Amino acid sequence: MLVESGRAKVGDIERWHSSTKTDAVLCGLRKFELQERRALEELDVFLKSGGYVGVSWGKDSLTVAHLAWRVNPGARVAYFPAGQAEMPECFEVRDRFLAAHKSVDYVEIEAAAAEFFFEGHDGAQRDFERASRSLGKRYVSGVRAAEPGMRRLRMRKWGLSSPNTCAPIGWWSADDVFAYLFKYDLPVHPAYSFSLFGSKNRDRLRVGTIGGYRGREWGRREWEEAYYPDVLRRIGLWHS
């Protein structure tokens, strides 16, 4: 269920709907059913000792939140929004998920200090880490080994669970995640359909805070300027 957005450009929605044809096939495969079951089993063991699910309302964390709800309808789900640097549609995804899963123990802690606005994502990340520690050390994450950097290293070292973190979809691909969202008709952030006239694939797009160093990599800033100029202006990072 792609959340509607007036930010979409010519061809974005058509391309999105075309990609869901693959999702419909993938989510019906036996392999998909088995990896789904494995994720549920891992979560069941981990959550029995406590912990929360950290969400950004992007595809990976939404999938993990839904898996946790299936294991424990009262699972704690926590969001640490970074004020004006957040993509506005995150709150629409949040509202739709919570309306359909009222039993979750939802916690929202604002993680935004005024000084991070001129740093965008970089400053917000520090505040996010500070706020998340207030809920304890044990948490469930949407980390996947298919992603680069520390996430891949984490999966290679620990597998699905370390003493304090659980990554139940750690070995899933981006296509697996999109197929899961399709199968359970979960609200999908519209940013994944923002293909910039077909130049961006949905598996390379990220939902999260706007701006910062990460925002300048791999054409991310140009993408943000095309779809989120209003957010860049609000946090003082508009240079055009």
GISULJO-V377667 format. One record per run of one state. SS is the DSSP state (H for helix, E for strand, L for the rest). FROM is the first residue (numbers start at 1). TO is the last residue. If there is no record, write none. Layout:
[[SS | FROM | TO] [SS | FROM | TO]]
This chain:
[[L | 1 | 1] [E | 2 | 2] [L | 3 | 11] [H | 12 | 26] [L | 27 | 29] [H | 30 | 47] [L | 48 | 51] [E | 52 | 55] [L | 56 | 58] [H | 59 | 71] [L | 72 | 75] [E | 76 | 79] [L | 80 | 82] [H | 83 | 85] [L | 86 | 88] [H | 89 | 100] [L | 101 | 104] [E | 105 | 108] [L | 109 | 113] [H | 114 | 116] [L | 117 | 120] [H | 121 | 135] [L | 136 | 138] [E | 139 | 140] [L | 141 | 149] [H | 150 | 158] [L | 159 | 160] [E | 161 | 161] [L | 162 | 164] [E | 165 | 166] [L | 167 | 173] [H | 174 | 183] [L | 184 | 187] [E | 188 | 188] [L | 189 | 189] [H | 190 | 193] [L | 194 | 201] [H | 202 | 204] [L | 205 | 212] [H | 213 | 216] [L | 217 | 219] [H | 220 | 227] [L | 228 | 228] [H | 229 | 234] [L | 235 | 240]]
